[in-house]
Amino acid sequence: MSRKFTPELKKQIVERALRGESVGKLAKEIGVRRTLIDKWRRIYLAEQKALIEAEESESELQRLRDIEREHRELKRKTAIMEKEHKAMLNGLAMFIEYLLTSCQKNVPDESDSEPEIPSSNL
């Protein structure tokens, strides 16, 4: 007749073995062959590995979502800055055109009379 062991008891036995207790001693204590405890340990370790990998996958997925959100935000800000940059360049071009036009109006024609020299009160 085979005995049924609860998952909790199997976990306790495996954890004790992982902490360094003798597998042979544990096998005698519960009345099973050590190969059965070895089997439980392999299953336990595989389950733990799967849990860790699942947590890492979820963590990586969240990191990817964060990066994608940041990328969208940076694209949005870049578009705003490009519009502002274009507006500033247009404004600068208009200002330069204004300055050039103003300067041309204020340049005396060479045919005009000699420039006035201010008199000094000596």
Phi and psi in degrees as a GROMACS rama.xvg file:
@    title "Ramachandran Plot"
@    xaxis  label "Phi"
@    yaxis  label "Psi"
@TYPE xy
-90.2837  141.755  SER-2
-87.6013  148.525  ARG-3
-101.248  131.502  LYS-4
-112.92  135.573  PHE-5
-70.7632  153.644  THR-6
-56.6757  -35.1668  PRO-7
-66.0008  -42.4519  GLU-8
-65.642  -42.228  LEU-9
-58.9271  -44.1831  LYS-10
-62.4731  -43.7094  LYS-11
-62.2217  -43.9908  GLN-12
-63.5355  -46.1318  ILE-13
-62.4081  -44.2575  VAL-14
-63.1265  -37.2314  GLU-15
-63.9954  -42.0428  ARG-16
-64.1795  -39.2722  ALA-17
-68.79  -26.7783  LEU-18
-79.0962  -4.88342  ARG-19
114.069  -2.41808  GLY-20
-66.9699  148.382  GLU-21
-64.9613  127.64  SER-22
-64.9288  -37.23  VAL-23
-61.3212  -43.5888  GLY-24
-64.5693  -43.4889  LYS-25
-63.8517  -39.4782  LEU-26
-62.1802  -44.2542  ALA-27
-63.9722  -39.6392  LYS-28
-59.6886  -41.1789  GLU-29
-102.868  -0.627144  ILE-30
76.3873  41.8948  GLY-31
-131.68  168.788  VAL-32
-78.386  151.823  ARG-33
-64.2952  -26.431  ARG-34
-63.227  -30.2396  THR-35
-68.3463  -42.2498  LEU-36
-65.147  -38.4649  ILE-37
-60.3987  -40.2719  ASP-38
-63.7835  -45.8893  LYS-39
-59.0315  -40.8687  TRP-40
-64.4181  -43.9515  ARG-41
-60.1918  -43.8433  ARG-42
-63.5346  -45.7291  ILE-43
-59.5737  -47.5925  TYR-44
-65.529  -37.975  LEU-45
-63.7843  -40.9167  ALA-46
-65.2184  -41.9787  GLU-47
-63.2212  -42.2312  GLN-48
-61.786  -43.3901  LYS-49
-62.1474  -40.453  ALA-50
-63.621  -44.1304  LEU-51
-62.7779  -44.7749  ILE-52
-63.3495  -37.9444  GLU-53
-65.1414  -41.5892  ALA-54
-64.8848  -41.2588  GLU-55
-65.1528  -39.9177  GLU-56
-62.6968  -43.8675  SER-57
-63.9464  -40.6984  GLU-58
-63.8734  -43.519  SER-59
-65.5299  -38.4428  GLU-60
-64.0174  -42.4861  LEU-61
-64.6941  -40.474  GLN-62
-61.7423  -42.6784  ARG-63
-62.3617  -42.899  LEU-64
-60.8205  -42.4846  ARG-65
-62.5627  -42.518  ASP-66
-64.8338  -41.992  ILE-67
-64.3104  -39.602  GLU-68
-64.7271  -44.407  ARG-69
-63.2587  -39.1425  GLU-70
-61.8709  -44.8024  HIS-71
-60.8267  -42.2345  ARG-72
-64.8458  -41.6169  GLU-73
-66.5385  -37.8103  LEU-74
-63.4244  -41.1865  LYS-75
-63.3306  -46.2765  ARG-76
-65.5473  -37.6638  LYS-77
-62.846  -42.3778  THR-78
-61.4219  -41.242  ALA-79
-63.6912  -45.4236  ILE-80
-64.739  -36.4739  MET-81
-63.5626  -41.1088  GLU-82
-64.4885  -43.7038  LYS-83
-63.5694  -40.917  GLU-84
-62.6564  -43.9734  HIS-85
-63.0494  -42.1858  LYS-86
-64.3245  -40.8366  ALA-87
-64.7698  -41.7385  MET-88
-63.6731  -41.3124  LEU-89
-62.2162  -43.5375  ASN-90
-63.1288  -41.4165  GLY-91
-64.9478  -41.6053  LEU-92
-62.3477  -41.9292  ALA-93
-64.7333  -40.4412  MET-94
-64.7937  -43.2833  PHE-95
-63.4582  -42.5565  ILE-96
-61.2623  -41.9066  GLU-97
-61.4558  -46.2378  TYR-98
-61.9655  -43.9027  LEU-99
-63.3738  -41.2488  LEU-100
-65.0318  -42.0973  THR-101
-63.6887  -43.5249  SER-102
-65.4733  -38.3433  CYS-103
-66.3063  -33.535  GLN-104
-71.448  -30.6456  LYS-105
-93.8751  -1.58452  ASN-106
-82.0257  122.879  VAL-107
-70.7412  146.787  PRO-108
-75.5702  145.475  ASP-109
-67.4612  -21.3948  GLU-110
-78.2768  -12.0671  SER-111
-68.8489  168.823  ASP-112
-67.8893  170.743  SER-113
-59.1421  146.817  GLU-114
-65.101  146.523  PRO-115
-74.4515  136.576  GLU-116
-105.923  124.83  ILE-117
-63.9559  139.815  PRO-118
-84.6481  147.359  SER-119
-107.532  148.083  SER-120
-89.4765  95.71  ASN-121
